[in-house]
Amino acid sequence: MTNRDRILNEIRNAATGLSDRELCERTGIQPHQQVNQICRALAEQGLVRRGPRDDGIIVNVSLTGRSQPANDAADVRQSLPKAAKATARGGVDVDSSSTLFVVTCSARKSQGGSPRLQSRSIVDVLPSALGEELTRARTAIASAANVDEGLVMAARDRYRGHQYHAAGSAFADAESVGATTAIVSGGYGVVLAEEPIGWYDRQFRPGTWPRRLVERVLASLAASVGATDVVAFAGSSTQYAAAMKRVSWPRSIRTAQLVSIVDIRGGAQIAVPMALGEAFREVVTAGSITTDWRSQRGLGVRLERLV
């Protein structure tokens, strides 16, 4: 029996549906991303319906026996109960392999690195004119930002704040399934997670980057990598979030959402970035997150549609 058959059988035997995580536990299939991809494929084939149940968790419900077009996603969405469709607007449900993830840099950075590191830069991915504009802007602020590129390392390793610690293997997991992760940076504007960068000391300020350059780079990157969805993570009142909300995402983007943190009781400087890192890891590995999700410290998420 294939993994697809095992998953479909479990779904058919569960009257109220099963989440991707519950299917992982029942079938033993790993990694979580494989279960998510199989469930999304079953939904596209009209065999299951994906949507939130009463507790807000996104589940897979069998549609066997219903007259459902095999590949009509719009009809699948129409089959959701009215209450479920309303809740679905507050959830993230994506295929990580075709998603652009956008996260923020951190003030804390690792020292050291290597004199040279071979990996792609965002400049290599963008249209040449925009890539050159970003390069010029980086050069213009390099002195004020105290950029030191004597030793470089991948951006995901350079940044060492609480968000990056909590994210764990999420950056590597995203890369392994073909996703693109961009980091909004005070010293570089926007970098790819694997892009070699030096050490610097500069807070992110959108005005530093002329003519909304950061916003234009993010939009162009989404188109260049063929992303179908965007999920961004940032504190709701930060300059990062303000920039993300101004992006004019290309028409090829199905959904773009900003994930921020709520239910903050204290110690926000540590708890919020940690929660953002945990939420990033959750979406990468599970392909979904809903407003009932809680971080290890009990913080929740706000999900804001950008498209």
Secondary structure as UniProt FT lines:
FT   HELIX           3..12
FT   TURN            15..16
FT   STRAND          18..19
FT   HELIX           20..27
FT   HELIX           32..44
FT   TURN            45..46
FT   STRAND          48..52
FT   TURN            54..55
FT   STRAND          58..62
FT   TURN            64..65
FT   TURN            70..71
FT   HELIX           73..78
FT   HELIX           82..88
FT   TURN            89..90
FT   STRAND          92..93
FT   HELIX           96..98
FT   STRAND          99..104
FT   HELIX           122..125
FT   HELIX           128..141
FT   TURN            142..146
FT   STRAND          148..154
FT   HELIX           155..158
FT   HELIX           162..167
FT   TURN            168..169
FT   HELIX           170..176
FT   TURN            177..178
FT   STRAND          180..185
FT   TURN            186..188
FT   STRAND          189..192
FT   TURN            193..194
FT   STRAND          196..199
FT   HELIX           206..208
FT   HELIX           210..212
FT   HELIX           213..224
FT   TURN            225..226
FT   STRAND          229..233
FT   TURN            236..237
FT   HELIX           239..245
FT   TURN            251..252
FT   STRAND          255..262
FT   HELIX           268..286
FT   STRAND          288..289
FT   TURN            291..292
FT   TURN            296..297
FT   STRAND          300..305
//
